[in-house]
Amino acid sequence: MINQVFIGGHFSSGTRVVQFLLKQFYDIATDQQEEGSYHDYEDGFSKRPTFGEKVLSGGNPPFSGTLPEKFSVKNPEFMFCFPYLKKLFPDSKTILVVRNGLDQILCENRCMSEKLASYFDLQESDYFRREMEFWNNIYKKAVTNGSIDLVVKLEDLVQDTKFTVKKIMNLLGLKQYPDTSMIRVPDSMSVFNIHHTITLPANAAVGRMQEESHVYNPSRRKELYEVGKQMMDYFGYENI
């Protein structure tokens, strides 16, 4: 059994679902340790500026904290850090989680692009085109960086659960098939087929002083697909 696992992928891509699966085998330290305290191994990789930001800036951040013998840590920004994590933990395995970019850009959680867009030289100005460009560029960087042991597509996880979970088991040397009851089709799956409004709250940290709303029309599917075509094709998402 592999003792050290790192999971990364865009916010709302399904990294948490994979982590919940692995909670049955690994210490993920997301439980309250004692009254008034909360300990999470992810915190050791998430000090400001965050671990991912430090790596994207060319730094070599240390892990701050103590890890058990067998652990699984989920942090979306690990998708940029896999090669460096492999240097810190040579025997670890890495899992990159991805979902259809057209669904991804319509998820309510936009903090990843707001936080990290400046590292990716984005050229698009239209909101949805820019989000798709961000999705494409971050996964391109992750794939180009390498050190990915397994790619898990959210669609495969919820539609072909047994086959996909067995791939994770084989990678990590797990012998017992886990409880998969937490794996469900999210309400946001295939949301790119319907009209959708993204509402961004006021956030001084990113220079947005008032709430913004962006209305998505499914007639834009092909246009937005073209923006992210490189990685949409790479991961096998068909031209729709």
Secondary structure as GFF3:
##gff-version 3
##sequence-region A 1 240
A	DSSP	beta_strand	4	8	.	.	.	ID=ss1
A	DSSP	alpha_helix	15	22	.	.	.	ID=ss2
A	DSSP	three_ten_helix	41	45	.	.	.	ID=ss3
A	DSSP	alpha_helix	51	56	.	.	.	ID=ss4
A	DSSP	beta_strand	71	74	.	.	.	ID=ss5
A	DSSP	three_ten_helix	76	80	.	.	.	ID=ss6
A	DSSP	alpha_helix	82	88	.	.	.	ID=ss7
A	DSSP	beta_strand	93	98	.	.	.	ID=ss8
A	DSSP	alpha_helix	101	104	.	.	.	ID=ss9
A	DSSP	alpha_helix	111	116	.	.	.	ID=ss10
A	DSSP	three_ten_helix	117	119	.	.	.	ID=ss11
A	DSSP	alpha_helix	127	145	.	.	.	ID=ss12
A	DSSP	beta_strand	150	153	.	.	.	ID=ss13
A	DSSP	alpha_helix	154	159	.	.	.	ID=ss14
A	DSSP	alpha_helix	161	172	.	.	.	ID=ss15
A	DSSP	three_ten_helix	191	193	.	.	.	ID=ss16
A	DSSP	beta_strand	196	200	.	.	.	ID=ss17
A	DSSP	three_ten_helix	204	206	.	.	.	ID=ss18
A	DSSP	beta_strand	212	216	.	.	.	ID=ss19
A	DSSP	three_ten_helix	218	220	.	.	.	ID=ss20
A	DSSP	alpha_helix	221	227	.	.	.	ID=ss21
A	DSSP	alpha_helix	229	234	.	.	.	ID=ss22
###
